[in-house]
Amino acid sequence: MKNKLDIRKNVLNYDNKVILAPMVRVGTLPMRLLALRYGADIVYTEELIDWKFLKSVRRENEVLGTIDYLDATNGTVVFRTCAEEKEKVVVQLGTSDPQRALKVAKMIENDVAGIDINMGCPKEFSLKGGMGAALMTQRVKAKQILSLLVQNCSIPVTCKIRVFESIDETLNFVKDLESTGISAIAVHGRTRVERPQHPNRNETLRKISETLRIPVIANGGSREIENYRDLIKFKEDCGCSSVMVARAAEYNCSIFRKEGMKLMDDVIVEYLKNCVEYDNPPSNTKYCVQNMLKELQETPRGKKFLECQTLEQICNIWGLGEYCRQKYLEYQSRGIIGRREVAPDMFSPQLKKQKTDLDGEDIDICLNCVFIRVNYTEDPQLPKSRLIVYCGKNKYDSPKYKVFNEDKLFRAVVTLNDKKYSSSYWEKNKKYAEQGAALVACVSLGLIDREQLVKDGSILE
């Protein structure tokens, strides 16, 4: 069958490239864009599992200028991309099934530059699912996946593997994979059981490169890479066409700069601006900044950072709090559907079952008010605790909570003295939904100052 690459222009070339490697929770849009701006030629996403894509819906986000693949049940971003990276981003797919892999590939092939099949991840989750390094022991299936994608996709297909203990076994394996028609192969120079403390098998990578006709991308050298010159030296030591880096870029993404690396704080500021610009989840943002700070998390500033729960709170540490707030208010005015605006099944109209009146509940007071756990350092300060104390002092009946659950989202209504209070936001767990409803009641009763909630980010106005 004719390869569909023949009909696509501007096909991604993997030869002589410096590449951001796939990294779980790190390779999201803000980090990928930062790597490209610092000089990376190609950027890989984190590994994305096939069934997550198949449960998602594609949405053009006009406010952010992105293409979003969203979990149809709760609005969680599975994959977000934009025009700036379109010709340079490669989605790494976790799969164990040729047909599922093809369905995903056909979903996304017009939004990305390439698709990579993860055949090297040694983590238990991947292995149990027959993905990652498990495919190295299932050669027939590995070839079936790659062949099917190569024959039916209009973008390059690649894979990323590890080496075997035996050089001969490794060479036989990579020749088999090359025969499927893939455009390149990335090789981590350690075996499935080896970890970063073990030396990378650079000589094995050299032999692979000498054996194959397609570009070979050297990986696994972060222990010996501290700057851009080291990147190029590692590539040359391995005799490979290209090089990809993970851990060294995770610590300081400016490793891709030929002019030299930037100070960590400067990198964090630029990264946070990307996170604000593209409405990155605070938990993911925090994780990435933690990896940059490393031991500096133990400093006074680091400890203050670790207490942060919202993107605005994180940005405050680096003097970007007001920028973050104003940007989100701008996005709200333009109709963004962010985490706070997500309601059940809003991305699947054909499955829509949400009743806007919460199954007939006649709510007296509803506010756009979100519960942020980090704002309450002690349990007696929690909204539910304050309501209980308030009822005790005034000899009222205890507040009663009714929780509504739609798929993976929760919303609560609290009844107190025949009045019903609720937050307009749906939460990802029952406890936060109840606290959100209690918070609305506390604000309405004057137990918590509204201006303080505006200041701490619970209310945006």
C-alpha positions in Angstrom: 0.0 0.0 0.0 1.2 3.5 -0.9 2.4 5.5 2.1 0.2 8.5 2.6 3.2 10.7 3.4 3.6 11.1 -0.3 0.7 13.5 -0.5 1.5 15.7 2.5 3.6 18.8 2.3 6.0 20.0 5.0 6.5 16.5 6.4 8.5 16.5 9.6 12.1 15.5 9.1 13.9 13.8 12.0 17.4 14.2 10.8 19.9 16.3 12.7 17.4 17.5 15.3 17.5 18.4 18.9 14.3 17.2 20.6 12.3 17.5 23.8 11.7 13.9 25.0 8.3 12.7 26.1 7.9 13.1 29.9 4.9 12.3 32.0 3.2 15.4 33.4 6.0 17.6 32.0 5.4 17.6 28.2 2.3 19.7 28.2 1.8 22.7 26.0 3.5 25.4 28.2 6.7 23.4 28.4 6.7 22.3 24.8 6.3 26.0 23.6 9.1 27.0 26.0 11.4 24.3 24.6 10.6 25.4 21.0 11.3 29.1 21.8 14.6 28.1 23.4 15.7 26.2 20.3 14.3 22.7 20.3 13.5 21.5 16.8 10.9 18.9 17.7 8.8 18.5 20.9 7.1 15.3 22.1 4.1 15.2 24.3 3.9 13.2 27.4 2.7 9.7 26.8 -1.1 9.9 26.1 -3.1 6.6 26.4 -5.3 5.6 23.4 -8.5 5.1 25.3 -8.3 8.6 26.8 -8.3 10.0 23.3 -11.1 7.8 22.3 -13.3 9.1 25.2 -12.5 12.7 24.2 -14.1 15.3 22.0 -12.2 17.8 19.8 -12.9 21.4 20.4 -11.5 24.6 18.9 -10.9 26.9 21.8 -11.3 30.4 20.3 -10.4 32.2 23.5 -7.0 30.5 23.9 -6.4 29.9 20.2 -5.9 26.2 20.8 -7.2 22.8 19.7 -8.4 20.9 22.7 -9.2 17.3 23.1 -11.4 17.1 26.2 -12.7 14.3 28.4 -16.4 14.4 27.5 -17.5 13.6 31.0 -15.7 16.3 33.0 -13.9 18.7 30.6 -10.4 17.6 31.6 -7.9 18.5 29.0 -6.4 15.3 27.4 -4.3 17.1 24.9 -4.0 20.8 24.0 -2.1 22.2 21.1 -1.8 25.4 19.1 -0.6 26.7 15.7 2.9 27.7 17.0 3.8 24.0 17.5 1.7 22.4 14.8 4.6 21.5 12.5 6.9 20.4 15.3 4.8 18.5 17.9 4.8 14.7 18.1 2.1 12.9 20.1 3.5 9.9 21.9 0.8 7.3 22.1 0.5 4.6 24.7 -1.3 1.6 23.1 -1.4 -2.1 22.9 -3.9 -2.5 20.1 -3.4 -1.7 16.4 -7.0 -0.7 15.7 -7.3 1.6 18.7 -4.0 3.2 17.8 -5.3 3.8 14.2 -8.5 5.4 15.5 -6.6 7.8 17.6 -4.1 8.6 14.8 -7.0 9.4 12.4 -8.5 11.7 15.1 -5.4 13.8 15.5 -3.4 13.6 12.3 -4.5 17.0 11.1 -3.5 18.7 14.3 0.0 17.4 14.9 3.3 16.8 13.0 3.9 13.2 14.0 2.8 10.2 16.0 5.2 8.1 18.2 4.4 4.8 19.7 5.8 4.3 23.2 7.6 0.9 23.2 10.1 1.7 26.0 8.4 2.8 29.1 9.2 0.4 31.9 6.6 1.6 34.4 4.2 -0.9 35.9 1.1 0.9 34.5 2.4 0.6 30.9 3.6 -3.0 31.3 0.3 -4.3 32.8 -1.6 -2.7 30.0 0.6 -4.4 27.4 2.0 -1.0 26.4 5.5 0.6 26.6 8.4 -1.8 27.0 5.9 -4.7 27.0 5.8 -4.4 23.2 9.5 -5.2 23.1 8.5 -8.8 24.0 5.6 -8.8 21.6 7.4 -8.2 18.3 4.5 -9.2 16.0 2.1 -6.9 17.7 4.6 -4.1 17.7 5.1 -4.4 14.0 1.3 -4.6 13.4 0.7 -1.3 15.2 3.5 0.5 13.3 2.6 -1.0 9.9 -1.1 -0.1 10.2 -0.3 3.5 11.2 2.4 3.9 8.5 0.0 2.6 5.8 -2.9 4.8 6.8 -1.6 8.0 8.2 -0.6 11.2 6.4 2.0 12.1 9.0 5.3 10.4 10.1 5.1 7.5 12.4 8.0 6.7 14.8 8.6 4.7 17.9 10.7 5.0 21.1 12.3 1.9 22.6 15.0 0.7 25.0 17.8 -1.6 24.3 18.2 -5.3 25.2 21.1 -6.7 27.1 22.3 -8.3 23.9 23.5 -6.0 21.1 22.5 -8.7 18.5 19.0 -8.9 19.9 18.7 -5.1 19.9 19.9 -4.9 16.3 17.5 -7.6 15.1 14.6 -5.8 16.9 15.3 -2.4 15.4 15.7 -3.8 11.9 12.3 -5.4 12.3 10.8 -2.1 13.3 12.5 -0.3 10.5 10.9 -2.7 8.0 7.4 -1.4 8.9 8.2 1.9 7.2 8.6 4.2 10.2 10.3 7.5 9.7 12.7 7.4 12.6 13.4 5.6 15.9 14.3 7.0 19.3 16.4 4.7 21.5 17.0 5.0 25.2 20.3 3.4 25.9 19.3 1.4 28.9 17.5 -1.9 29.3 14.0 -2.2 30.6 15.3 -2.9 34.2 18.0 -0.3 34.2 17.5 3.1 35.7 19.2 6.6 35.5 22.0 5.6 37.9 23.1 3.0 35.3 25.4 4.2 32.5 23.8 4.7 29.1 24.9 2.2 26.5 26.2 4.8 24.0 28.1 2.2 22.0 24.9 0.2 21.4 23.3 3.4 20.1 26.2 3.8 17.7 25.8 0.3 16.3 22.0 0.9 15.8 22.7 4.1 13.9 25.3 2.3 11.7 22.8 -0.5 11.0 19.7 1.5 10.1 18.9 3.7 7.2 16.4 5.9 9.0 17.3 8.6 11.6 18.2 7.3 15.0 17.5 9.6 17.9 19.8 9.1 20.9 18.2 9.3 24.4 19.3 8.6 27.9 22.2 11.0 28.3 20.9 13.5 30.9 23.5 12.4 33.4 26.2 13.8 31.1 24.3 16.7 29.7 24.5 20.1 31.4 24.3 22.5 28.5 23.7 22.7 24.8 27.3 21.7 23.9 26.8 18.6 26.0 23.7 17.7 24.0 25.6 17.8 20.7 28.6 15.9 22.2 26.2 13.2 23.4 24.7 12.9 19.9 28.2 12.6 18.4 29.4 10.1 21.0 26.4 7.9 20.1 26.9 8.4 16.3 23.2 9.2 15.9 21.3 11.5 13.6 19.5 13.3 16.3 19.3 13.7 20.1 16.4 14.0 22.6 16.7 15.0 26.2 14.3 14.6 29.1 15.6 15.1 32.7 18.1 17.9 31.9 15.3 19.8 30.1 12.9 19.1 32.9 15.3 20.9 35.3 16.1 23.8 33.0 14.4 24.0 29.6 16.8 26.6 28.4 19.3 23.8 27.8 18.2 24.1 24.2 19.7 27.6 23.9 22.8 27.7 21.8 23.6 31.0 23.4 23.8 29.5 26.9 21.3 28.6 29.6 19.2 31.1 31.5 18.9 31.5 35.2 16.3 29.2 36.8 14.1 32.1 38.0 13.9 33.5 34.5 13.0 30.1 33.1 10.2 29.7 35.7 8.8 33.2 35.0 8.6 32.4 31.2 7.1 29.0 31.9 4.5 30.6 34.2 3.5 33.1 31.6 2.9 30.2 29.2 0.8 28.5 31.9 -1.3 31.6 32.3 -1.6 32.2 28.6 -2.8 28.7 28.0 -4.9 28.2 31.2 -2.7 25.3 32.4 -4.0 23.3 35.4 -2.4 24.5 38.7 -1.5 21.0 39.7 0.4 20.3 36.5 2.1 23.8 36.8 3.1 23.1 40.3 4.6 19.7 39.5 6.8 21.2 36.8 8.0 24.1 38.9 8.8 21.6 41.7 11.1 19.7 39.3 12.9 23.0 38.5 13.3 24.0 42.1 14.5 20.6 43.3 16.2 21.2 46.7 15.2 24.8 46.7 11.8 23.7 47.7 13.2 23.6 51.3 13.9 27.4 51.3 11.4 29.8 52.8 10.2 30.8 49.3 10.1 27.1 48.3 7.9 26.2 51.3 5.6 29.1 50.5 5.3 27.8 47.0 4.5 24.3 48.2 1.4 25.7 50.0 0.0 27.1 46.7 -3.1 25.6 45.3 -4.2 27.9 42.5 -2.3 29.2 39.5 -2.6 32.8 40.8 -1.1 31.8 44.1 1.9 30.2 42.3 2.3 33.2 40.1 2.3 35.5 43.1 5.6 33.9 44.3 7.3 35.2 41.1 5.5 38.5 40.9 3.0 37.5 38.3 -0.2 37.3 40.5 -1.9 40.4 39.1 -1.0 39.4 35.5 -2.6 36.0 36.1 -5.8 37.5 37.6 -6.2 40.0 34.8 -5.6 37.5 32.1 -8.2 35.1 33.5 -10.7 38.0 33.9 -10.1 38.8 30.3 -10.6 35.2 29.3 -13.8 35.1 31.3 -15.2 38.1 29.6 -14.5 36.4 26.2 -16.4 33.3 27.3 -13.6 30.8 28.3 -14.7 27.4 29.5 -12.1 26.8 32.1 -12.2 24.3 35.0 -14.7 26.4 37.0 -17.1 26.6 34.1 -17.2 22.9 33.4 -20.6 21.2 33.9 -21.6 17.6 33.3 -21.8 16.5 29.7 -21.5 20.0 28.3 -19.1 18.6 25.6 -21.4 15.7 24.6 -24.8 17.3 23.6 -26.1 14.0 22.5 -25.6 12.6 26.0 -26.7 15.8 27.8 -28.7 14.9 30.9 -27.8 17.8 33.3 -30.8 19.6 34.6 -29.9 23.2 35.3 -32.3 23.3 38.3 -30.4 20.4 39.9 -33.4 18.0 39.7 -35.9 20.6 40.7 -34.0 22.1 43.6 -35.2 25.6 44.2 -31.9 27.3 45.2 -32.3 30.6 47.1 -28.7 31.8 46.9 -26.2 30.7 44.2 -22.8 32.4 43.9 -19.8 31.9 41.5 -17.7 30.9 44.5 -15.1 28.1 44.6 -13.6 26.3 47.7 -9.8 26.5 47.7 -8.5 24.2 50.4 -5.1 25.9 50.9 -6.9 29.1 52.1 -8.0 27.3 55.3 -5.0 26.3 57.4 -7.0 24.8 60.3 -10.1 22.7 60.2 -12.2 25.1 62.4 -11.8 27.7 59.6 -13.4 25.5 57.0 -16.8 26.7 55.8 -18.7 23.6 57.0 -17.1 24.0 60.4 -18.1 27.6 60.6 -21.7 26.7 59.7 -21.8 24.1 62.5 -20.5 26.6 65.1 -23.0 29.2 63.8 -25.9 26.8 64.1 -24.8 25.8 67.6 -24.6 29.4 68.9 -28.0 30.2 67.5 -29.7 26.9 68.4 -30.5 26.2 64.8 -30.9 22.7 63.3 -27.7 21.4 61.7 -27.2 22.2 58.0 -28.3 19.5 55.6 -26.3 18.7 52.5 -27.6 17.2 49.3 -25.0 16.2 46.7 -25.6 15.8 43.0 -23.2 13.5 41.0 -23.0 13.6 37.2 -20.3 11.3 35.8 -17.1 12.5 37.5 -18.4 15.9 38.8 -20.2 16.9 42.0 -22.3 19.8 43.1 -23.9 20.3 46.5 -26.8 22.2 48.0 -26.9 23.0 51.7 -30.2 23.8 53.5 -30.1 26.0 56.6 -33.3 27.5 58.1 -35.3 26.6 55.1 -32.9 28.4 52.7 -30.9 26.6 50.1 -27.4 27.7 49.2 -25.1 26.4 46.4 -22.0 27.3 44.4 -22.4 27.4 40.7 -19.3 25.4 40.2 -19.1 21.6 39.8 -16.2 19.9 41.7 -14.2 16.7 41.2 -15.1 15.3 44.6 -18.0 15.3 47.0 -16.1 17.0 49.9 -15.2 20.0 47.9 -18.7 20.3 46.6 -20.1 20.4 50.1 -17.5 22.9 51.2 -18.3 25.1 48.2 -22.0 25.1 49.1 -21.1 25.9 52.8 -18.9 28.7 51.6 -21.8 30.4 49.8 -23.9 30.1 52.9 -21.1 31.6 55.1 -20.7 34.6 52.7 -24.4 35.2 52.6 -24.6 35.1 56.4 -21.6 37.3 56.9 -19.5 34.6 58.5 -16.8 35.0 55.8 -15.9 38.3 54.2 -16.6 38.5 50.5 -13.7 40.8 49.8 -11.3 38.3 51.4 -12.6 35.7 48.9 -12.0 38.0 46.1 -8.5 38.6 47.3 -7.7 34.9 47.7 -9.1 33.9 44.3 -12.3 32.1 45.5 -14.3 34.8 43.7 -13.1 36.3 40.5 -14.5 39.8 39.7 
